[in-house]
Amino acid sequence: MRGMSVPAVALAVALAVLAMPVTGPAACATGRIVGAALVDDWAYDTLGELCDRIGQRLAGSPRMAAAIDWAVATLARAGFDSVWTEAVTITRWVRGEEEGQVVAPVAFPLRLTALGTSVGTPAAGLEAEVLAVRDFAELDERAGEAVRRIVLFDEPWEGYGKSVRYRWRGASAAARHGAVACLIRSVTGNSLATPHTGVMSYVDSLPRIPAAAITIEDAGRLHRLCDRGLRPRVQLRLGAHAAGEVTSANVVADLRGRERPQEIVLLGAHLDSWDLGTGAHDDGAGCAIVMGAARLLHELGLRPRRTVRVVLFESEEFGGQGGEAYHEAHAGEIARHVAALESDSGAFAPDGFSVRGDSLAVLRVRELAAPLAHLGAAAVVSGGAGVDVGPIVRAGVPGIGHRTDSGGRYMDYHHSPADTFDKIDPAELARNVAVVAALAFALAEDPQPLPRRSEDPVQ
Amino acid sequence: MRGMSVPAVALAVALAVLAMPVTGPAACATGRIVGAALVDDWAYDTLGELCDRIGQRLAGSPRMAAAIDWAVATLARAGFDSVWTEAVTITRWVRGEEEGQVVAPVAFPLRLTALGTSVGTPAAGLEAEVLAVRDFAELDERAGEAVRRIVLFDEPWEGYGKSVRYRWRGASAAARHGAVACLIRSVTGNSLATPHTGVMSYVDSLPRIPAAAITIEDAGRLHRLCDRGLRPRVQLRLGAHAAGEVTSANVVADLRGRERPQEIVLLGAHLDSWDLGTGAHDDGAGCAIVMGAARLLHELGLRPRRTVRVVLFESEEFGGQGGEAYHEAHAGEIARHVAALESDSGAFAPDGFSVRGDSLAVLRVRELAAPLAHLGAAAVVSGGAGVDVGPIVRAGVPGIGHRTDSGGRYMDYHHSPADTFDKIDPAELARNVAVVAALAFALAEDPQPLPRRSEDPVQ
């Protein structure tokens, strides 16, 4: 305990009283779970079906409806005790046809993708000169030049957290200075002429102008043409539009608990995806991992004390409407949710878990995950759990984020046409199923539920 | 000389008699050249102009005509003694509009690119079921299934030399068994949803069917759908067509020799490119390197004994019509060409030179390149020189291929929309200018011309 603070020591002592040691039958079960997961291809085959046969699943779209039907049938076949859907009302966004080209000083096509929730251009398109800037600060300095222009944000990549700001609020920043459209350099560090989409947002008080991402290659060329004083002109035609409210669904499946079926360990992922690739890592992988993890317990005849519930959420990509709907539908049962684990970081090498909740919960998850050290999943830190489980976690449910480490590759694929099944390593996927199944079993079997903050609101 | 064979020792002795030591003024010049190249951005700026302002330069196209005009003006401004064009007659190929989609069992767009010289589909397009095969052997085994199908070749990447066979002769292999079109997995090992084009060829005795490359991602998905027995159907609409003979040009520029201006050290690269990217590495880089290398000698006032001639060839990508035209126009002057160096391996880290010609020429180039060891360019091996200089090398001119090492990255960009200026490292480009300029000076200054094979035909 060298280096632990006095409160940490106190917590550890409290935990020692609280906790059951992870030995005996539970440790034995972990071994059975891990072994079975590592020789099983159900999750890989299932993810292949989702990606290849169903394909992209934009929130609220007909393809998402097909994915929901597929998920219900797949979960029922897998032997869950009950499978059902829960309504989620969302404003559907339709991409429509889209094209763009530079028309002067030299003509070339732009590889582009409208950003989610963007408005479209007039049906005939629009044409304007480009003002390329590096960042918000340069736009502010050159505000007078933005009027009636297409503003291009082309900031060199310094990580997702920094670059995503232009996707999120670039359009309104440009509209504030009179721009007619906004282009951003795709939010990624590597490109082979690959556009990356993602959701954006408008400031209510400003005009809504169309927004699209272009490739790193095209953004750089436009920026350099501007720097040479050659004043490039761009034509855009974007058919993007909101298509009214539709009722879609979350998919829910229970593996009923042996002793305390009313207590729930939730395993969540989002079934919706962007529409350029097939959502293999984002988040088909998470769906396959949580479905495969719960199914594995069933296959092994390991029915834990508590219910293990799989939830495949709708509309994570547009802000988490599925997670909100789940919270609303289950507001009276928050106290019965012992933990909510979310898998939304792809199927790369397992890298442990992050826990949002009471400090004792972090320590207990660390104990439960300790046997997973050889699988790379014993690192448990305090941190976010995920967008989908966010509403119930904010309401008091201990949240657990399943983490993987892509070594930087994830952002090469993220929200792009390259997020496809060929990018999935079946061995890494199996390891993720193993660690999620093992932790889910441990959480659902633990004699004591995960500690919660005493001040957490319980609805 | 440990390990050298008797003939090799004999050659070395012969060479020792033949050669002047590379010391004194020549070595001093090398230092001046290298130093100047490494602090100069002319080649980088020039390549940026070519890629960004001119852009793609498909052989025989209006953009290639613009590139030729640009090259003549740029070379004249750079101070060459004479700059001119030489006619090259080529059959122009036009890509036209192109699109493809899978229509069953699930609809999704195909990212595709017609292969160079491919015929198009009927104007309304064509639709057929896909037969996905791994390789030629599987196609032969399943020949009966190819009738009226679109054959997809989807062999896993094992290097360019192996995969390019499907691009080159896949269409005729499929047509032989009654297929209506041919798709190939793009010839690359890495993809972020990136199509790669390139030239193909038809067997005269077989029907000419349209041929296109699709991305690794789409090829894999189609193949897996076939393997699941889901019989995917694809619609293709390719506007590709031959557009008759046009007269285009090679661009030639001389830096006249001090003592023996009639003797020529030729530095070549090809000005044409594919039309998806901007031909930055292939072969804008080579153009910038050979232009920059010769210009550097001029800037430094280093006028060597012999003439240094820059040739920017037309139509390397469609088989080397520019190189053939140069040979035809200069057939009477082959004996006066002392060496023909070609730079067509991108602007990655210098990796030496390959020499095609007499063994004494290999040894002499190795001596001349020895001072370039610290720049990574002292490795001189026996090997090919390049497509453009091929005709004059086959006629007896010692050929030298400028080599770079991309660590495998080149094939990620090659013939794809990702071959763009942002992929050029200015420091690596400068090092390539340095080593080509230094070797060109050494070749043009060497008291004796490079040894030739005694049996080489001299026209």
Contacts between the chains, C-beta under 8 A, distances in Angstrom:
chain1	res1	chain2	res2	distance
A	48	B	224	6.5
A	51	B	221	7.6
A	52	B	106	7.9
A	52	B	221	5.2
A	52	B	224	5.1
A	52	B	225	5.9
A	52	B	228	7.5
A	53	B	105	6.9
A	53	B	106	6.1
A	53	B	225	7.4
A	53	B	228	7.3
A	53	B	230	7.0
A	54	B	106	7.0
A	55	B	106	5.3
A	55	B	108	5.5
A	56	B	108	7.3
A	105	B	53	6.9
A	106	B	52	8.0
A	106	B	53	6.1
A	106	B	54	7.0
A	106	B	55	5.3
A	108	B	55	5.5
A	108	B	56	7.2
A	111	B	417	6.8
A	190	B	192	7.2
A	191	B	192	6.6
A	191	B	418	6.9
A	192	B	190	7.2
A	192	B	191	6.6
A	192	B	192	4.2
A	192	B	193	7.7
A	192	B	194	4.1
A	192	B	412	6.0
A	192	B	413	7.2
A	192	B	416	6.6
A	192	B	417	7.8
A	192	B	418	4.0
A	193	B	192	7.7
A	193	B	194	5.6
A	193	B	276	7.7
A	193	B	277	7.1
A	193	B	416	6.6
A	193	B	417	3.6
A	193	B	418	4.4
A	193	B	420	7.6
A	194	B	192	4.1
A	194	B	193	5.6
A	194	B	194	6.8
A	215	B	417	7.8
A	216	B	422	6.5
A	217	B	277	7.4
A	217	B	417	6.9
A	217	B	418	6.4
A	217	B	420	4.3
A	217	B	422	5.9
A	220	B	420	7.3
A	220	B	421	7.0
A	220	B	422	4.5
A	221	B	51	7.6
A	221	B	52	5.2
A	221	B	278	7.4
A	221	B	420	6.8
A	221	B	421	6.8
A	221	B	422	7.9
A	224	B	48	6.5
A	224	B	52	5.1
A	224	B	421	7.2
A	225	B	52	5.8
A	225	B	53	7.4
A	228	B	52	7.4
A	228	B	53	7.3
A	230	B	53	7.0
A	276	B	193	7.7
A	277	B	193	7.1
A	277	B	217	7.4
A	278	B	221	7.4
A	412	B	192	6.0
A	413	B	192	7.2
A	416	B	192	6.6
A	416	B	193	6.5
A	417	B	111	6.8
A	417	B	192	7.9
A	417	B	193	3.6
A	417	B	215	7.8
A	417	B	217	6.9
A	418	B	191	6.9
A	418	B	192	4.0
A	418	B	193	4.4
A	418	B	217	6.4
A	420	B	193	7.6
A	420	B	217	4.3
A	420	B	220	7.3
A	420	B	221	6.8
A	421	B	220	7.0
A	421	B	221	6.9
A	421	B	224	7.3
A	422	B	216	6.5
A	422	B	217	5.9
A	422	B	220	4.5
A	422	B	221	7.9
